[in-house]
Amino acid sequence: KLDNVVLGFKELADYESMNPYFGALIGRYGNRIGGAKFTLDGTQYQLAANNGPNSLHGGAKGFDKVVWSVEPLSSVS
């Protein structure tokens, strides 16, 4: 028997007000970036802090905050 076992809410408003990250994409990165900054190839990048002094799960505009539109790429995708 097939059944939906994915945790989630029925209404978009519930995701916006009670975000337990059900069905969320992790990005641009997962976990915390300490001090909300990092260095890559000699260049230091400053991120928005959203978890005390750190940046957590993509920051205030992480992928979990985006309402995505999807479309099939083929009839079997």
C-alpha positions as CSV (number, residue, x, y, z in Angstrom):
1,K,0.0,0.0,0.0
2,L,1.3,3.4,-1.0
3,D,0.8,6.3,1.5
4,N,2.1,9.8,2.0
5,V,4.5,9.7,5.0
6,V,6.0,13.1,4.5
7,L,5.5,15.5,7.5
8,G,4.0,18.8,6.5
9,F,1.2,21.3,6.8
10,K,-1.9,21.6,4.6
11,E,-1.7,25.4,4.3
12,L,1.2,27.7,3.3
13,A,0.5,30.1,6.2
14,D,1.4,27.3,8.7
15,Y,4.8,27.0,7.1
16,E,5.3,30.7,7.4
17,S,4.3,31.0,11.1
18,M,5.4,27.7,12.6
19,N,8.6,26.7,10.7
20,P,9.8,23.3,11.9
21,Y,11.6,22.9,8.5
22,F,9.1,20.2,7.2
23,G,9.8,19.6,3.5
24,A,12.5,22.3,3.5
25,L,15.5,22.5,1.3
26,I,18.8,23.1,3.0
27,G,20.7,25.8,1.5
28,R,22.7,27.5,0.5
29,Y,24.5,25.6,3.3
30,G,23.5,23.5,6.2
31,N,24.4,24.1,9.9
32,R,26.1,27.2,11.3
33,I,28.8,29.3,9.9
34,G,30.6,30.7,12.9
35,G,30.8,34.5,13.2
36,A,28.6,34.7,10.0
37,K,31.8,34.9,7.9
38,F,34.1,32.7,6.0
39,T,37.1,32.9,3.7
40,L,37.3,31.2,0.3
41,D,40.3,31.5,-2.0
42,G,41.6,34.4,0.0
43,T,38.4,36.4,-0.1
44,Q,36.5,36.9,3.2
45,Y,32.7,36.9,2.9
46,Q,30.4,38.4,5.5
47,L,26.9,36.8,5.9
48,A,23.8,37.9,7.7
49,A,23.7,36.6,11.3
50,N,20.4,34.9,12.2
51,N,21.5,32.7,15.0
52,G,23.2,34.9,17.6
53,P,26.6,35.8,16.0
54,N,26.3,32.9,13.5
55,S,24.6,32.3,10.2
56,L,22.3,29.3,10.3
57,H,21.0,27.1,7.4
58,G,21.4,29.7,4.6
59,G,20.6,32.8,6.7
60,A,17.5,34.9,6.7
61,K,17.0,34.2,3.0
62,G,17.9,30.5,2.9
63,F,16.3,28.1,0.5
64,D,13.8,27.1,3.2
65,K,12.2,30.5,2.9
66,V,11.6,30.3,-0.9
67,V,8.3,29.2,-2.4
68,W,9.4,27.2,-5.4
69,S,7.6,26.6,-8.7
70,V,8.2,23.3,-10.3
71,E,7.5,21.9,-13.8
72,P,8.2,18.5,-15.3
73,L,11.3,18.1,-17.5
74,S,9.8,15.1,-19.2
75,S,6.8,12.8,-19.0
76,V,8.8,10.4,-16.8
77,S,10.5,12.9,-14.4
